[in-house]
Each structure stands twice: as structure tokens, then as C-alpha cells.
Amino acid sequence: MLNQGVILSAKNISKKYYKHKALLNQNAKNENEFWALKNISFELHKGQILGIIGQNGAGKSTLLKILSEIIPPTDGSIEYEGSILSILDIGTGFHPDLSGYDNIFLNSAILGTKKKDLLEKIPELVAFSGIGEFINEPVKNYSNGMYLRLALSIALFTNNTILLLDEVISVGDAEFQNRAMKKIKELVAEGRSCIMISHDLPSIISLCDSCLFMDKGEIAFFGKSKKVVEDYLDKVNSNITNSHKVIVDHPKCRFKNIEMNKTVFPINEKILISISYEKKVEEDIDIVLNIRNYTSLVMSDCAIYREGYVPQKTKPGIYETTCQIPANLFNTGTFFIDLIFGDKVSSLLTIKSAVKFNVQFPEWEKNKKWTEAEEGTPFRPICDWVTVKQES
């Protein structure tokens, strides 16, 4: 019996496989067991989008196959209401010699949609896919993008209660991806539910209410999508510190080191960055500082980004450049610094994720009411506010 508002419940799902040689040697079975999943438990609520993230081999697709009843679990149980549509291999069931129009009916039937329910949706489905006048052409003549757009469009216009999506949100160009994400949000607003696997972390944050981070067949983190994505990337980037000393060389310059005075800064404290490098030529070498959070670039700066900047041709030698980021600029969160060394023509050296730092609330602010729903937007400068009484 499902709890109120829950549409799918997975309890202690585990899946065991045996390595090939274990099948030949019965005595070696225990030594060659491989648990793809271990005690996975979660609930999916009506009108919810649940994201699943993790590195390749974490067990994400295995879990969706079990939820789809393609393979059985070794242990555990699944309970759900309504019908499940799993889109694990998009376009499965298309006939290459049939037109896109005919494949809509063929594929929809495979996915469980009745013809009478489909007929009224055909014009909207075709328009959504963006196939246009090519809808009557054999799909074997379609580009890969057209093929995948039509397949995903068909899947999103079915009447299933629960959608299971495995790496399909990146189908098509940016315009189609935006349409697909909007359509998924509309379906969820109507009461459908969705479980989505994706390596596109910004889409996970944008679309999903909650998220599972799976690691080696187990749930490592579960919670709000943004927090889980940050925990996942913290684990992935755990080797990045507040200094980077791997020498990167170029005929015109050589990067030696970047250091920060510490790794954790209160919002109201300045951030100091020191960069050591060698100039090998008597011409300008400019340093661009790119700062990004987990999902995107949030700031870029260089000494030449100033009105009235005058180039200074200094002699070859070892130099140290410091950059001071003002206090009360960044909001709370984790940030990474990329360095680009360049001349006036091109980039010479790029050092990705050179250092990492974290910005936190100062002690006096940690328990304030306004921090409870903190979403970690990149900036939070102190703006000038003035209130003037206009009339009594």
C-alpha cells in the first residue's frame, strides 16, 4: 500500500551479477559476485521530477531497467500506480522504411498509446518535433537529430503516468531541448511524475525537485537537486585545493603557481589571489581570471579590462601578479578559478580548475530568517538603498 501522494515506491532494491568466469567455476561464485545495486530505497510523489546523477557505472541505468520491469531485482520490491513509460533507448521500434508519420502510430502503439487517443494529438506532436514537411519521408533519410527529436516527441505525447528518462533531455538543438524541458514541466503540472537520468547537471537543477546521487550501486546523497549536485561535484573535485603548482609551459610564458590566502571566506571578507609565472618575451602577457560555480561561468576579469589601460612591455623574468576580489561580492557557494595566459593575438596557456574556494555566511548571519531559502545565486553585493517619506 502506497503512502498518500506517493506514486512509486522502491524498497531495498539490489541487483547482483556474476562475472563471466564465475559461471564456469561454481566454487568461485562468491568471489566473483558483482552488486550493481545495493539496498536502493526511495519514493516518487505525484507531480514530482526526481533526478538521478552519478558517474558511469554507478548503477543508474540498471535501476531504471528494474523500475521498467525489463530486468528483475535480486532483492527488494517496487510498487507503483498507473502505467510506466521508460525511454531508455530512444527510437527503439522505428521502422526505417516507414515515414515519420507512420512511425508515430507504430511507435505510439509500442509505447502503449491507443490510436484514438493519438489522432487528436498528431498536429501538435508533429509541430513539437520540428520535422515539418519531412514528416512523410522515410525515417531512414532523416538526420540523427531529426530521428531523435521525433522519437522523444512521441514519447512525451503518450498518456503514461510515470516517465523514466535515461539521457534523453540532450536530444536535438538548444531550441528543441528548451521545448522538451517545458513539455516535461507541463506534464508534471498535470499530475504526471518523472524520473530522469542525466549528466547535464544544470538541467537536473532546473527540472528536478529532488535528486539521488548514486555511487557504486548505492545512494550516496539524496535531497534537493542543487545541494545534491554540489555534493556530487565536491566529491568529483575533491583533489582541487587552494593552490596549484603544476608547471605549464609555452614558448612565450610559463605558469608556475597560483595560491589563495585560504579556502573558506565569509561573504564580507576580501579574497586574495597570487599568480606566479615566467615571461620569456619582451611583450605583454595578459592573465584572464575566470570564476565559475558548479554549472556556469559567473565572472571574468583581466587587468586590461579598464578604460585608459596602458600596455606595459616588461622584460623577461619571474613575476607575481595579485588579484584582490572585493568583499560582499559573491553569495555563498563553491567557486573554481580558471586561468588563461594570452598575448594580443591568442590564448597561450589555459589552467582549468586551478584553485577552489568556498564562500559562507558570517557568523552573525547564519541563523537569520532570510538565509533559510538560500539558493546560492552567484552574487550578493551590498547595494545602496534609500527610503524617503513622500507624504504624511
C-alpha positions in Angstrom: 0.0 0.0 0.0 1.5 3.3 -1.1 1.6 6.3 1.2 -0.7 9.2 0.3 0.7 11.2 -2.6 3.3 8.6 -3.5 3.0 7.1 -7.0 6.1 4.8 -6.9 8.0 3.2 -4.1 11.2 1.3 -4.3 12.3 -0.6 -1.2 15.8 -2.1 -0.7 16.4 -2.7 -4.4 19.5 -4.8 -5.0 20.9 -6.4 -8.2 23.6 -9.0 -8.3 25.6 -10.2 -11.3 28.3 -12.8 -11.7 31.5 -12.2 -13.6 31.8 -14.5 -16.6 34.4 -16.8 -15.1 32.2 -17.4 -12.1 29.7 -19.2 -14.3 32.4 -21.7 -15.2 33.5 -22.3 -11.6 30.7 -22.7 -9.2 33.1 -22.6 -6.2 34.2 -19.1 -7.3 30.7 -17.5 -7.4 31.0 -15.7 -4.1 34.4 -14.3 -5.0 33.1 -13.1 -8.4 29.8 -11.5 -7.4 29.2 -8.0 -8.5 26.5 -6.0 -6.9 25.3 -3.4 -9.4 22.8 -2.0 -6.9 22.7 -2.3 -3.1 19.6 -1.5 -1.0 18.2 1.3 -3.0 15.1 2.9 -1.4 13.1 6.0 -2.4 9.7 7.3 -3.1 8.4 9.2 -6.1 5.5 11.6 -5.5 2.7 12.6 -7.9 3.7 15.7 -9.8 7.4 15.2 -8.9 10.5 15.1 -11.1 13.3 13.0 -9.5 16.8 13.3 -10.9 19.4 10.6 -10.7 23.1 11.5 -11.2 26.4 9.8 -10.8 29.5 8.7 -12.7 29.4 6.0 -15.4 28.9 2.5 -13.8 27.1 3.9 -10.7 24.1 1.7 -11.4 21.7 4.5 -12.7 20.6 2.7 -15.9 20.3 -0.7 -14.1 17.9 1.0 -11.6 15.7 2.3 -14.4 15.6 -1.1 -16.1 14.4 -2.6 -12.9 11.8 0.1 -12.4 10.7 -0.5 -16.0 10.4 -4.3 -15.3 12.9 -5.0 -18.1 15.1 -7.0 -15.6 14.1 -8.3 -12.1 15.8 -7.2 -8.9 17.8 -9.8 -6.9 16.2 -8.4 -3.8 13.7 -5.7 -2.9 10.3 -4.7 -4.2 8.7 -2.0 -6.3 5.1 -0.7 -6.0 3.5 1.9 -8.3 0.2 3.2 -9.5 -0.8 3.8 -13.1 1.5 3.0 -16.1 5.2 3.4 -16.6 6.9 4.5 -19.8 10.6 4.0 -19.9 12.7 5.8 -22.6 16.0 4.0 -22.2 16.9 3.6 -25.8 15.2 6.4 -27.7 13.8 5.5 -31.1 13.5 1.7 -30.4 10.8 0.3 -32.6 11.1 2.7 -35.5 10.9 1.1 -39.0 13.4 2.7 -41.3 11.3 2.3 -44.4 8.2 3.8 -43.0 7.6 7.6 -43.0 7.9 9.7 -39.9 4.1 9.9 -39.8 3.6 6.1 -40.0 6.2 5.6 -37.3 4.3 7.9 -35.0 1.5 5.3 -35.0 3.8 2.3 -34.9 5.9 3.7 -32.0 3.0 5.0 -30.1 1.4 1.6 -30.2 4.6 0.0 -28.8 4.6 2.6 -26.1 1.0 1.8 -25.1 -1.0 4.7 -26.7 -4.3 3.8 -28.4 -4.8 5.1 -31.9 -8.0 7.1 -31.0 -6.1 8.9 -28.2 -3.3 9.7 -30.6 -5.2 11.1 -33.6 -6.1 14.4 -31.9 -2.5 14.9 -30.8 -0.9 14.4 -34.2 -0.8 18.0 -35.4 0.7 19.2 -32.0 3.1 16.3 -31.9 4.4 17.0 -35.4 4.8 20.7 -34.7 6.6 19.9 -31.5 9.1 17.7 -33.2 10.0 20.3 -35.7 10.2 17.7 -38.5 7.8 19.8 -40.7 7.4 18.8 -44.3 9.7 15.8 -43.9 7.2 14.0 -41.7 6.1 12.0 -44.8 9.6 11.0 -45.7 11.1 7.6 -44.7 12.9 7.9 -41.3 16.0 6.2 -42.8 16.5 9.5 -44.7 16.4 11.6 -41.5 19.4 13.1 -39.9 20.3 11.7 -36.5 18.9 14.8 -34.8 15.5 14.6 -36.7 15.2 10.9 -35.8 15.8 11.5 -32.1 13.5 14.6 -32.0 10.6 12.6 -33.4 11.2 9.7 -31.1 11.3 11.9 -28.0 8.3 13.8 -29.2 6.3 10.6 -29.5 7.3 9.5 -26.0 6.3 12.9 -24.5 2.8 12.7 -26.0 1.9 9.4 -24.5 -0.6 9.0 -21.7 1.6 7.2 -19.2 1.5 8.1 -15.5 5.3 7.8 -14.9 8.1 8.7 -17.3 11.5 7.2 -16.9 14.1 9.1 -19.0 17.7 7.9 -19.5 19.9 10.6 -21.0 17.3 11.9 -23.5 17.0 15.6 -22.4 20.0 16.5 -24.5 18.3 15.4 -27.8 18.3 17.9 -30.6 19.4 21.5 -30.7 19.1 24.1 -27.9 15.6 25.3 -29.1 14.2 21.7 -29.1 15.8 21.0 -25.7 14.0 24.0 -24.3 10.7 22.8 -25.7 11.3 19.3 -24.3 12.0 20.7 -20.8 9.0 22.9 -21.0 6.8 19.9 -22.1 8.1 17.8 -19.2 7.2 20.6 -16.8 3.7 20.8 -18.3 3.2 17.0 -17.9 4.3 17.2 -14.3 2.0 20.2 -13.7 -0.9 17.9 -15.0 -0.1 15.3 -12.4 2.4 13.1 -14.2 5.7 12.1 -12.5 9.1 11.6 -13.9 12.5 10.0 -13.0 15.3 11.4 -15.1 18.9 10.3 -15.5 21.3 12.9 -16.9 24.9 14.1 -16.9 23.5 17.6 -17.8 23.7 18.9 -14.3 22.2 22.4 -15.0 19.1 20.6 -16.4 18.9 18.4 -13.3 18.9 21.6 -11.1 16.4 23.3 -13.4 13.9 20.5 -13.8 14.1 18.2 -10.8 12.6 18.8 -7.4 14.9 16.2 -5.7 17.9 14.2 -6.7 19.7 10.9 -6.0 23.4 10.8 -6.3 24.4 7.2 -6.9 27.9 5.9 -6.3 29.0 2.3 -6.8 25.4 1.0 -6.7 24.4 2.8 -3.6 22.7 6.1 -2.8 25.4 8.5 -1.6 23.3 11.6 -1.3 19.6 12.4 -1.5 17.9 15.7 -1.2 17.2 19.0 -3.0 18.7 18.9 -6.5 21.0 21.9 -6.2 22.5 20.6 -2.9 22.9 17.0 -4.2 24.6 18.3 -7.4 27.0 20.4 -5.4 27.8 17.4 -3.1 28.4 15.2 -6.2 30.8 17.8 -7.8 32.5 18.3 -4.4 33.3 14.6 -4.5 34.5 14.7 -8.1 36.6 17.8 -7.5 37.9 16.8 -4.0 41.5 16.9 -5.3 41.3 20.6 -6.1 42.9 22.8 -3.3 43.6 26.4 -2.8 47.0 26.1 -4.6 48.1 24.7 -7.9 51.8 24.2 -8.6 51.9 22.0 -11.7 54.1 23.9 -14.2 52.5 24.5 -17.6 54.9 25.7 -20.3 54.7 27.7 -23.6 57.5 29.4 -25.7 56.3 32.8 -24.5 55.5 32.1 -20.9 55.4 29.5 -18.1 52.8 29.2 -15.4 54.4 28.4 -12.1 51.9 28.7 -9.3 48.6 30.1 -8.0 47.7 30.4 -4.4 44.9 31.9 -2.2 45.3 33.0 1.4 42.8 30.4 2.5 40.0 28.2 1.2 36.9 29.4 3.1 35.8 33.1 3.1 32.9 34.8 4.8 30.8 36.9 2.4 32.1 40.1 4.0 35.8 39.3 3.5 38.2 40.2 0.6 39.7 37.3 -1.4 43.4 37.5 -2.3 44.8 35.5 -5.3 48.5 35.3 -6.1 49.8 34.1 -9.5 53.4 33.3 -10.2 54.7 33.0 -13.8 57.7 33.5 -16.1 57.8 35.8 -19.0 60.1 34.7 -21.8 59.5 37.5 -24.3 59.5 41.3 -24.1 55.8 41.8 -24.9 52.6 42.0 -22.9 51.4 38.7 -21.3 47.8 39.2 -20.0 46.2 37.0 -17.4 42.4 36.4 -17.6 40.8 35.2 -14.4 37.6 33.2 -15.0 35.5 32.3 -11.9 32.7 29.7 -12.2 30.4 27.8 -9.9 29.4 24.2 -10.5 27.3 24.9 -13.5 28.4 28.0 -15.3 30.9 30.9 -15.6 29.9 33.7 -13.3 32.7 36.2 -13.6 35.7 37.1 -15.8 38.3 39.8 -15.2 41.7 40.9 -16.5 43.8 44.0 -15.8 43.3 45.2 -19.3 39.5 45.4 -18.8 39.9 49.0 -17.8 39.3 52.3 -19.5 42.6 54.1 -20.1 44.7 50.9 -19.6 48.2 51.4 -20.9 50.2 48.3 -22.0 53.5 47.9 -20.2 56.2 45.9 -22.0 58.3 44.5 -19.3 61.4 42.4 -19.6 61.6 38.6 -19.4 61.7 37.2 -15.9 59.7 35.8 -13.0 56.7 37.8 -12.0 53.9 37.6 -9.4 50.5 39.1 -10.1 48.0 39.5 -7.3 44.2 40.0 -7.7 42.0 41.1 -4.9 38.3 40.4 -5.1 36.3 42.9 -3.1 34.2 41.8 -0.1 30.5 41.5 -0.3 30.5 40.4 -3.9 29.9 36.6 -4.0 27.0 34.8 -2.5 27.5 31.6 -0.5 28.7 28.6 -2.5 31.7 26.9 -4.0 33.7 28.5 -6.8 36.5 27.5 -9.2 39.2 29.6 -10.9 40.4 29.0 -14.4 43.4 31.0 -15.7 44.1 32.0 -19.3 47.5 33.5 -20.3 47.5 35.3 -23.6 49.1 37.9 -25.8 47.2 40.3 -28.0 46.5 37.7 -30.6 45.7 34.4 -28.9 45.5 32.3 -25.8 48.8 30.8 -24.8 48.1 28.7 -21.7 44.9 27.6 -20.0 44.8 26.1 -16.5 41.4 24.7 -15.7 40.2 24.4 -12.1 43.5 25.9 -10.8 42.0 26.5 -7.4 38.8 26.2 -5.5 37.3 28.3 -2.7 34.1 28.5 -0.7 32.1 31.5 0.5 30.0 31.2 3.6 27.7 33.4 5.7 29.5 35.3 8.5 28.6 34.0 12.0 26.1 36.8 12.7 24.0 35.9 9.6 23.9 32.1 9.7 20.6 31.8 11.5 18.8 34.8 10.1 15.4 34.2 8.6 16.3 35.3 5.1 19.0 32.6 4.8 16.6 29.7 5.1 15.7 29.6 1.4 19.2 30.5 0.2 19.6 29.3 -3.4 23.3 30.3 -3.8 22.9 32.7 -6.7 26.4 33.8 -7.7 26.4 37.4 -6.5 25.2 39.3 -3.4 26.7 42.8 -3.5 25.8 45.5 -1.0 23.6 47.9 -2.9 22.7 51.4 -1.8 19.1 51.6 -0.5 17.4 54.9 0.3 13.8 55.4 1.6 12.3 58.8 1.6 8.9 59.7 3.1 6.7 61.2 0.4 3.6 62.3 2.4 2.2 62.0 5.9 
